[in-house]
Amino acid sequence: MTYSVRGLADVLADSVSWLSVRTANAVRGPDWISCAELIAQQQAGGDPTDGWRSAAAADYARDYAIDPPLQVAAMFTLMWYVQVPSLVAGVSTAVTGWSPAVSPDALAFKRHPTAHYPAEVALLSDEVVSVDTAAEQLKAHAGAFLDSYRPGVKLGSLQRFGAVDDEVRAAIRLPEEAPYAEAAAVAFGVSLEQKLRTSCCYFYVLPNVAACTTCPRFR
């Protein structure tokens, strides 16, 4: 079966109930974040996710009545960002064996106004790629972001790059019908048998919050 980017956008929208997916020729407006521009700003020494992290940290401070440790917002922002290309590639390839392009210049997103995670994604390229190409693009995209991400707190390489594996694994598992899930997992180098996450969100450091059941601290 031949897929178009618009058809894959429909697959994504049908598979991820909380995500709005559309095709576009360019970044749509000031609330939209271009992945390519964000990474370019980081690589130039900027900190374009500072406002994003600050908004999340302000919510934690209000909800838990503490000054939250920097690593909580830093890690959630990292996971939210890498979730964008991971969801697009992981879900699409699990369902169809194909993916929209997930290089930085092919994606943009818009954050949820109060919960802060990416709730809308724009597919900016007409290119449909194989699962192997999608895996290569995801690795390069995530690497460019993670290598230049400077959130003001140390996050080890296992935390940073483990988050990509966690997000793409979760994406592959997400669709109810995923005939190509095993092939996608092989291409992305993840195991669908893995129960615990590789990375930790650090949410357990907040008052009266228990670690999630998939936390790697339970190893």
C-alpha positions as CSV (number, residue, x, y, z in Angstrom):
1,M,0.0,0.0,0.0
2,T,1.2,3.5,-0.9
3,Y,0.9,6.2,1.8
4,S,1.0,10.0,1.5
5,V,2.0,12.3,4.4
6,R,-1.6,13.3,4.7
7,G,-2.6,9.7,5.0
8,L,0.0,9.1,7.7
9,A,-1.2,12.2,9.5
10,D,-4.6,10.6,9.7
11,V,-3.0,7.4,11.0
12,L,-1.3,9.4,13.8
13,A,-4.5,11.3,14.7
14,D,-6.4,8.1,14.9
15,S,-3.8,6.3,17.0
16,V,-3.0,9.1,19.5
17,S,-6.2,10.5,21.0
18,W,-4.6,13.6,22.6
19,L,-2.5,14.7,19.6
20,S,-3.6,16.9,16.7
21,V,-1.7,16.3,13.5
22,R,-1.8,18.3,10.4
23,T,0.2,18.9,7.2
24,A,1.6,22.3,6.4
25,N,4.0,24.0,4.1
26,A,5.5,26.2,6.8
27,V,5.4,26.9,10.5
28,R,1.9,28.2,11.1
29,G,2.3,31.1,13.6
30,P,4.0,32.5,16.7
31,D,2.7,29.7,19.0
32,W,4.2,27.1,16.8
33,I,7.8,25.9,17.4
34,S,10.0,24.9,14.5
35,C,12.2,22.0,15.5
36,A,14.9,23.2,13.1
37,E,14.9,26.7,14.6
38,L,14.9,25.5,18.2
39,I,17.9,23.3,17.6
40,A,19.7,26.0,15.6
41,Q,19.2,28.4,18.6
42,Q,20.6,25.8,21.0
43,Q,23.6,25.1,18.8
44,A,24.3,28.9,18.7
45,G,24.5,28.9,22.5
46,G,20.9,30.0,23.2
47,D,18.3,28.4,25.5
48,P,15.0,28.4,23.6
49,T,13.4,26.0,26.1
50,D,14.0,28.2,29.1
51,G,10.4,29.6,29.1
52,W,9.1,26.1,28.6
53,R,11.0,24.7,31.6
54,S,10.0,27.8,33.7
55,A,6.3,27.3,33.0
56,A,6.5,23.6,34.0
57,A,8.5,24.5,37.1
58,A,6.0,27.2,38.1
59,D,3.2,24.6,38.0
60,Y,5.2,22.2,40.2
61,A,6.0,25.0,42.7
62,R,2.3,25.9,42.9
63,D,1.0,22.3,43.1
64,Y,3.6,21.1,45.6
65,A,4.4,24.2,47.6
66,I,8.2,23.9,47.1
67,D,10.9,25.3,44.9
68,P,11.2,22.2,42.6
69,P,14.6,20.8,41.8
70,L,15.8,21.9,38.4
71,Q,16.1,18.4,37.0
72,V,12.3,17.8,37.1
73,A,11.3,20.4,34.6
74,A,14.6,19.9,32.7
75,M,13.8,16.2,32.2
76,F,10.1,16.6,31.4
77,T,11.0,19.3,28.7
78,L,13.6,16.9,27.2
79,M,11.1,14.0,27.1
80,W,8.3,16.2,25.7
81,Y,10.6,17.5,22.9
82,V,12.0,14.1,21.8
83,Q,8.4,12.7,22.0
84,V,7.5,14.7,18.9
85,P,9.7,12.9,16.3
86,S,9.5,9.7,18.3
87,L,5.7,9.6,18.2
88,V,5.5,10.5,14.5
89,A,8.1,7.8,13.5
90,G,7.1,5.2,16.1
91,V,3.4,5.2,15.6
92,S,3.5,5.5,11.8
93,T,6.0,2.7,11.2
94,A,4.2,0.4,13.7
95,V,0.9,0.8,11.8
96,T,2.1,1.1,8.2
97,G,5.8,0.4,7.9
98,W,6.3,3.9,6.7
99,S,6.8,7.3,8.3
100,P,6.7,11.0,7.5
101,A,10.1,12.6,7.5
102,V,11.2,13.3,11.1
103,S,14.3,15.4,10.5
104,P,14.2,18.8,12.3
105,D,13.2,20.8,9.3
106,A,10.2,18.5,8.7
107,L,8.5,19.0,12.0
108,A,6.9,21.8,14.1
109,F,4.7,21.6,17.2
110,K,2.5,23.6,19.5
111,R,2.4,23.1,23.2
112,H,-0.7,22.5,25.3
113,P,-1.5,25.9,26.9
114,T,-1.7,24.6,30.5
115,A,-0.2,21.1,30.5
116,H,2.9,22.1,28.4
117,Y,3.4,18.9,26.4
118,P,3.3,19.1,22.6
119,A,-0.4,18.7,21.8
120,E,-0.3,19.6,18.1
121,V,2.2,18.6,15.4
122,A,2.7,19.9,11.9
123,L,4.3,17.7,9.2
124,L,6.2,20.2,7.0
125,S,7.6,17.8,4.4
126,D,5.9,15.8,1.7
127,E,8.5,13.0,2.0
128,V,7.4,9.5,3.1
129,V,10.4,7.4,4.3
130,S,11.1,3.8,5.1
131,V,11.4,2.6,8.7
132,D,15.1,2.4,8.4
133,T,15.4,6.0,7.1
134,A,13.0,7.1,9.9
135,A,15.2,5.5,12.5
136,E,18.3,7.3,11.0
137,Q,16.5,10.6,11.0
138,L,15.2,10.2,14.5
139,K,18.7,9.4,15.8
140,A,20.2,12.4,14.1
141,H,17.3,14.7,15.1
142,A,17.4,13.6,18.8
143,G,21.2,13.7,18.9
144,A,21.3,17.3,17.6
145,F,18.8,18.4,20.2
146,L,20.3,16.5,23.1
147,D,23.9,17.4,22.4
148,S,23.0,21.1,22.5
149,Y,20.4,21.0,25.3
150,R,21.7,23.0,28.3
151,P,19.0,23.2,31.0
152,G,21.2,24.4,33.8
153,V,21.4,21.0,35.5
154,K,23.5,17.9,34.6
155,L,21.6,15.1,32.9
156,G,23.7,12.0,32.1
157,S,23.9,10.5,28.7
158,L,21.8,7.5,29.8
159,Q,19.1,9.9,30.9
160,R,19.2,12.0,27.7
161,F,19.5,9.2,25.1
162,G,17.5,6.7,27.1
163,A,14.6,9.0,26.9
164,V,14.5,8.7,23.1
165,D,14.4,4.9,23.4
166,D,11.6,5.2,26.0
167,E,9.5,7.5,23.9
168,V,9.9,5.6,20.6
169,R,9.2,2.3,22.4
170,A,6.0,3.8,23.9
171,A,5.0,5.1,20.5
172,I,5.4,1.7,18.9
173,R,3.2,0.1,21.6
174,L,0.5,2.8,21.4
175,P,-1.6,1.8,18.3
176,E,-4.3,-0.8,18.9
177,E,-3.4,-2.4,15.6
178,A,0.3,-2.4,14.8
179,P,1.2,-5.1,12.3
180,Y,4.7,-3.7,11.8
181,A,5.5,-3.1,15.5
182,E,8.3,-5.8,15.7
183,A,10.0,-4.6,12.6
184,A,9.8,-1.0,13.8
185,A,11.3,-2.0,17.2
186,V,14.2,-3.7,15.4
187,A,14.9,-0.7,13.2
188,F,14.8,1.7,16.2
189,G,16.9,-0.6,18.3
190,V,14.4,-1.0,21.2
191,S,12.9,-4.1,22.8
192,L,9.1,-4.3,23.2
193,E,9.7,-6.8,26.0
194,Q,11.4,-4.1,28.2
195,K,9.1,-3.3,31.1
196,L,11.1,-0.6,32.9
197,R,12.0,2.8,31.4
198,T,15.7,3.5,30.6
199,S,15.4,7.1,31.7
200,C,13.8,8.7,34.8
201,C,11.6,11.7,34.9
202,Y,12.6,12.6,38.5
203,F,9.0,13.3,39.4
204,Y,9.4,11.1,42.5
205,V,11.5,13.9,44.1
206,L,8.4,16.1,44.6
207,P,6.6,15.8,47.9
208,N,4.4,12.8,48.4
209,V,4.9,11.5,44.9
210,A,5.7,7.8,44.5
211,A,7.9,6.6,41.7
212,C,6.0,5.2,38.7
213,T,5.8,1.4,38.3
214,T,8.1,1.6,35.3
215,C,10.8,3.7,36.9
216,P,14.3,2.4,36.3
217,R,15.0,2.9,40.0
218,F,13.2,-0.4,40.6
219,R,16.0,-2.4,38.8
